[in-house]
Every structure is written in C-alpha cells, then in structure tokens.
C-alpha cells in the first residue's frame, strides 16, 4: 500500500493536462506589419481539472523572431476555454521554431511540440525622386534625393535600402558615395547630395536583401551662380500705369557671363506697388530664368507722387535663388527703385 501511495504522489499537476500548439499563418512577410499568431490549446485529460487561468509561456527556441516588447519568451494565461494567444514577428527572412509551455513551477511543466514558422522577404517596389533639379554645385547639400518604398500598394516602413552614386564626383552629405538607410513609417528615405562642380550623375537605390529590387535616377548640379539685379525705366512716373522692370540675371560664377537657365528666383518688391496687376504691399513672385539666365518682373505704383513723401517712394527689390539652397540668401542681390 505504501508503494502505491508513493507512486501516486510522484505525479505532477502537468501530467493531468495536454498542450497543443498551432500557429496561423505558418508563413508571413519579414516586415513590421506582418505577424504570426501562436495559439496554445490546453485540455485536461482527467475529469475535474480546470483549464482556465493556467500559466502559459510561449518561447522562440530557434530563430530571431520576437514577441511584443522584442522578447523571445512571453508569459500569459489561458482563458475559460483553455486557450492562450501570442503574436510574433521577425525583421529578416528566416525559418525557426516556437513552442508553448504549460508551467506550474520550474519542475512542474509540460511542453507542446515545437512548431516551425517561416518569415519570407516581401516584394517592395522602389521609386527615386530628385527633390531639387537645379541644385547649385557650391559644396552645400543642395540636391535632395527621396526614395519611396511601397509594398502591396502601401508604404513599407523599416525596409533597408542601399543608395550608391555613380558616374559623378558628387557625394552624400556625410562625404560618402554609399549609404544604407531604413525607410520611415511613411516608407520614405530622404538624403542630400553635395558637389563642387557642375555635372550629371546617377543615384541607385536597391533593397538590401534583394538587389534585384532597385531604381535609378539622374540628378543634375548646375554651376554655382552669380546673381545681379538691374532696373529698366527707373524713376517712372507714379501714375498707376507706368512700370519699372526689375531684371535679374544668373550667370555661371566659373565662366564669365554665361547665363544659367531654369534657376528659380524669388522676387520681393517692398512698397505700395502693383505686381502683375495686383495691388499689394511688399509683394512677392517666383520666376525662372530663361535660356540666357534672365528673369524679369514689372510693377507699377499704386500711389501718386503727390500723395506720399519722397522718402516713402524708395523701396527695395531683391532676388534670391531657391533651387535647393535652404538659406535662399546665399546669392541674394538687391537694388533700390524710385517712382517719381
């Protein structure tokens, strides 16, 4: 009889339960949006044993997958039906194994069978956009490159992309010709380029784990400019219809008098004038230089000479290129006009 009691008391609580593990799906993409759900189903093999509120530990036993919080082991409890759930993810393509452990103590526990999972690489697409097409070759980060990563028609975050420059002496803003960046939550990567001489070049973007997913874009640096502003018909009558014309010209600072086309200029006219037929005070207008590097802005006075003192008729005109130059003033120029 004593031996029978000893045999009986050698059983642990875990011996009265069975643990079955299932995962769904068995395969998912290796990105921040995809996950696999592991479900532990606990059943009692002896009548009278409850399956609710039991301790379950999910564990990744092989691989780099992780549960919430970046952990590879997660504790939870069963519900009234004896079920417990946990989701896990992985940032890289891999195959591994996960199991569930019903645990009463370190010595009193039962494990499920190890279940294989698989994370596979997604198939994103890349698009490269040059933000500033007329960046100046002035040694400053004046050309921007933006890479858009899309997967399944949605922005793809946390995709590692390699960017390389070719056929160019330009570099990224950190001085390198190769960069690796991960896309942000909007699926975007933005970097800047620097050059000291005018040139064309190529920037190539490719997904780190699959170089076949790639895109290439041409960029252009234009010569560092020299800007001037002159006036035509200065001292025009302040009669409301006689115009003064501000003529801005952008030329290559390296090649004397060679005009630069397509430069974006910001004109600011300070004073009581009509710009493009619109009455304004301190009006602004954006224009682009023509094939010879010129841009012209005409304006008229909206006050008559007898209505204001002469000192109020002295108003500043300035123009500064904005093509990728964040300061906007590095190539500023100004002059003073007067309506008589």
C-alpha positions in Angstrom: 0.0 0.0 0.0 2.9 2.4 0.8 4.4 1.9 -2.6 1.2 2.6 -4.2 0.9 5.9 -2.4 4.5 6.8 -3.4 3.7 6.0 -7.0 0.6 8.2 -6.9 2.3 11.2 -5.3 5.0 11.1 -8.0 2.6 12.6 -10.5 2.8 16.3 -11.1 -0.1 18.6 -12.0 1.2 19.0 -15.5 0.6 15.3 -16.1 -3.1 15.9 -16.0 -3.0 18.2 -18.9 -2.2 18.2 -22.6 -0.8 21.2 -24.5 -1.3 21.6 -28.3 0.2 24.4 -30.2 -1.0 25.8 -33.6 0.2 28.9 -35.5 -1.5 30.9 -38.1 -0.4 31.8 -40.7 2.6 29.4 -40.9 4.4 31.9 -43.2 4.4 35.7 -43.1 6.4 38.6 -44.5 9.5 39.8 -42.7 8.4 43.3 -42.0 6.9 45.5 -39.2 3.3 45.0 -40.4 3.2 41.2 -40.6 2.9 38.8 -37.7 2.2 35.1 -36.9 -0.2 34.2 -34.1 0.6 31.2 -31.8 -2.3 29.6 -30.0 -1.8 27.2 -27.2 -4.8 24.9 -26.5 -4.8 23.3 -23.1 -7.0 20.4 -22.3 -7.5 18.3 -19.1 -7.1 14.5 -19.5 -8.6 13.9 -16.1 -12.1 14.9 -15.1 -12.4 17.8 -12.7 -9.3 19.7 -13.6 -9.9 23.3 -14.8 -8.3 24.8 -17.9 -8.8 28.5 -17.1 -6.2 30.8 -15.7 -3.2 28.5 -16.3 0.3 29.8 -16.9 1.5 29.5 -20.5 4.9 30.5 -21.7 5.5 30.9 -25.4 9.1 30.6 -26.5 11.1 31.0 -29.7 13.5 28.1 -29.5 15.3 28.7 -32.8 15.5 31.9 -34.9 15.3 35.6 -34.4 11.6 36.1 -34.2 10.3 38.1 -31.2 7.1 38.7 -29.3 5.7 42.1 -28.2 8.5 44.1 -26.5 11.2 42.4 -28.5 11.4 39.4 -26.2 11.7 35.8 -27.3 9.8 34.4 -24.3 6.3 35.6 -23.4 4.2 34.6 -20.4 0.4 34.7 -20.4 -2.6 32.8 -19.1 -5.3 30.7 -20.6 -8.9 31.8 -21.0 -12.0 30.0 -19.9 -11.7 27.6 -22.9 -8.1 26.8 -22.1 -6.7 28.9 -25.0 -3.8 31.4 -24.9 -2.5 33.5 -27.8 0.7 35.4 -28.6 1.8 37.1 -31.8 5.4 37.3 -33.0 7.3 39.0 -35.8 10.7 39.0 -37.5 12.5 41.7 -39.3 14.6 39.4 -41.5 13.7 36.4 -43.7 14.2 33.2 -41.7 12.8 29.8 -40.6 12.6 28.9 -36.9 10.6 27.1 -34.2 8.3 28.1 -31.4 6.7 26.1 -28.6 4.3 26.6 -25.7 4.9 25.5 -22.1 2.2 24.9 -19.5 4.0 25.8 -16.3 3.2 25.3 -12.7 6.8 25.6 -11.5 10.2 25.1 -13.0 9.9 21.4 -12.2 6.2 21.0 -12.9 5.6 21.8 -16.6 4.6 20.4 -19.9 5.7 21.5 -23.4 4.0 21.3 -26.7 5.6 20.0 -29.8 7.9 22.6 -31.4 6.2 24.1 -34.4 8.1 25.5 -37.4 7.4 29.0 -38.7 8.7 30.9 -41.7 9.2 34.6 -42.4 9.8 35.5 -46.1 11.0 38.6 -47.7 8.4 40.9 -49.1 8.5 42.2 -52.6 8.6 46.0 -52.3 9.0 48.4 -55.2 11.2 51.5 -55.1 10.8 54.9 -56.7 13.5 57.5 -56.6 12.7 61.2 -56.9 15.1 64.1 -57.2 13.7 66.9 -55.0 15.8 69.8 -56.3 16.6 69.5 -60.0 18.6 72.7 -60.2 20.9 72.3 -57.2 24.0 74.5 -57.2 27.4 73.0 -57.2 28.6 75.1 -54.3 29.8 72.5 -51.8 26.5 72.6 -49.9 23.7 69.9 -49.7 21.6 71.5 -52.5 20.2 68.4 -54.2 17.8 66.2 -52.3 17.0 62.5 -53.1 13.9 60.9 -51.9 13.3 57.1 -52.1 9.7 55.8 -51.7 9.3 52.2 -50.7 5.9 50.5 -51.4 4.8 47.0 -50.6 1.4 45.7 -51.6 0.4 49.2 -52.6 1.1 50.6 -49.1 4.1 52.5 -47.7 6.6 50.0 -46.4 8.4 51.0 -43.2 11.7 49.6 -41.9 12.9 48.4 -45.3 16.7 48.7 -45.5 17.8 50.3 -48.8 21.3 50.8 -50.1 22.0 54.0 -52.1 25.0 54.4 -54.3 26.3 57.2 -56.5 27.9 56.5 -59.9 29.4 58.5 -62.8 29.8 61.5 -60.6 32.1 63.3 -58.2 29.2 64.3 -56.0 28.9 62.7 -52.6 26.2 62.3 -49.9 26.2 65.0 -47.2 28.3 62.8 -44.9 31.0 62.6 -47.6 30.4 59.0 -48.7 29.3 57.6 -52.0 27.3 54.7 -50.5 24.7 54.9 -47.8 22.3 52.4 -46.1 19.1 53.7 -44.7 15.8 52.2 -43.4 12.5 53.7 -44.6 10.5 55.6 -42.1 6.9 54.9 -41.1 5.8 56.6 -44.3 8.0 54.4 -46.4 10.4 57.3 -47.2 14.1 57.8 -47.2 15.5 61.3 -47.8 19.1 62.2 -48.2 21.1 65.1 -49.6 23.9 65.4 -52.2 26.8 67.8 -52.4 29.0 68.7 -55.4 31.6 71.4 -56.1 31.4 71.2 -59.9 28.5 71.2 -62.4 27.7 67.7 -63.5 25.2 65.0 -64.2 25.2 61.7 -62.2 23.2 58.7 -61.1 21.9 57.6 -57.8 20.9 54.0 -57.5 18.7 52.5 -54.8 18.3 48.8 -54.0 16.7 46.7 -51.3 19.5 45.4 -49.1 18.4 41.8 -49.1 17.4 41.7 -52.8 19.5 43.9 -55.1 17.1 43.0 -58.0 14.6 45.4 -56.4 16.2 48.6 -57.5 15.6 52.0 -59.1 17.9 54.6 -60.7 17.6 58.3 -61.2 19.6 61.0 -62.8 20.5 64.1 -60.9 22.0 67.4 -62.0 24.2 70.0 -60.4 24.3 73.4 -62.1 27.2 75.8 -61.8 27.4 77.9 -58.7 25.7 81.2 -59.7 26.5 84.9 -59.6 23.3 87.0 -59.3 22.7 90.6 -60.2 19.6 92.8 -60.3 19.2 95.9 -62.5 16.2 98.2 -63.2 14.7 99.3 -66.5 12.7 102.6 -66.6 13.7 103.5 -63.1 12.1 106.8 -61.9 9.0 106.0 -63.9 6.0 108.3 -63.1 3.9 107.3 -60.1 0.8 107.4 -62.3 -0.5 103.9 -61.7 0.3 102.5 -65.1 4.0 103.4 -65.9 6.1 100.4 -65.0 9.6 99.8 -63.6 11.1 96.4 -64.6 13.5 94.5 -62.3 15.8 92.4 -64.5 17.6 89.6 -62.6 20.4 87.6 -64.2 22.0 84.4 -63.0 25.4 83.6 -64.6 28.0 80.9 -64.1 30.4 82.1 -61.4 33.1 79.9 -63.0 32.5 81.0 -66.6 32.1 84.8 -67.0 28.8 86.0 -68.4 27.4 82.5 -69.2 23.8 82.6 -68.3 22.2 79.7 -66.3 18.7 78.7 -67.4 15.9 77.3 -65.2 17.0 78.8 -61.9 14.2 79.5 -59.5 14.2 83.2 -58.3 12.2 84.8 -55.6 11.4 88.5 -56.2 10.4 90.6 -53.3 9.0 94.1 -54.0 8.8 96.2 -50.9 6.3 99.1 -51.1 3.0 100.3 -52.4 3.1 98.7 -55.9 1.0 96.6 -58.2 2.8 93.4 -59.2 1.3 91.6 -62.2 -1.7 93.9 -61.9 -2.4 93.1 -58.3 -2.2 95.9 -55.7 0.0 94.9 -52.8 2.4 96.0 -50.2 5.6 94.0 -50.0 4.6 91.7 -52.9 6.5 88.6 -53.9 6.6 86.5 -57.0 8.5 83.4 -58.2 10.0 83.3 -61.6 12.5 81.1 -63.5 15.5 82.3 -65.6 15.2 81.9 -69.4 17.7 80.3 -71.7 20.1 83.3 -71.3 19.8 83.4 -67.5 17.3 86.3 -67.3 14.1 86.8 -65.3 12.0 90.0 -65.4 9.4 91.4 -63.1 7.4 94.6 -63.9 5.5 96.6 -61.3 3.6 99.9 -61.1 3.0 102.4 -58.3 -0.5 102.4 -56.7 0.0 105.8 -55.2 0.5 109.1 -57.0 3.6 111.2 -56.3 1.6 114.0 -54.7 0.1 111.5 -52.1 3.3 110.3 -50.3 6.6 111.8 -49.2 9.6 111.2 -51.5 11.4 109.1 -48.9 8.5 106.5 -48.9 8.9 106.0 -52.6 12.3 104.4 -52.1 11.6 100.7 -52.0 13.9 97.7 -52.1 13.8 95.0 -54.7 15.6 91.7 -54.0 16.0 88.4 -55.8 17.5 85.2 -54.4 17.6 81.7 -56.0 15.8 78.9 -54.1 17.0 75.9 -56.1 17.8 73.6 -53.2 19.6 76.4 -51.3 18.0 76.3 -47.8 19.3 79.7 -46.9 17.8 81.3 -50.0 20.1 84.3 -49.4 23.5 83.0 -50.4 23.0 84.5 -53.8 20.9 87.5 -53.0 21.1 90.8 -54.8 19.2 94.0 -54.4 18.7 97.5 -55.7 16.6 100.5 -55.0 13.9 101.9 -57.2 12.0 105.2 -57.2 8.7 106.2 -58.7 8.9 110.0 -59.5 
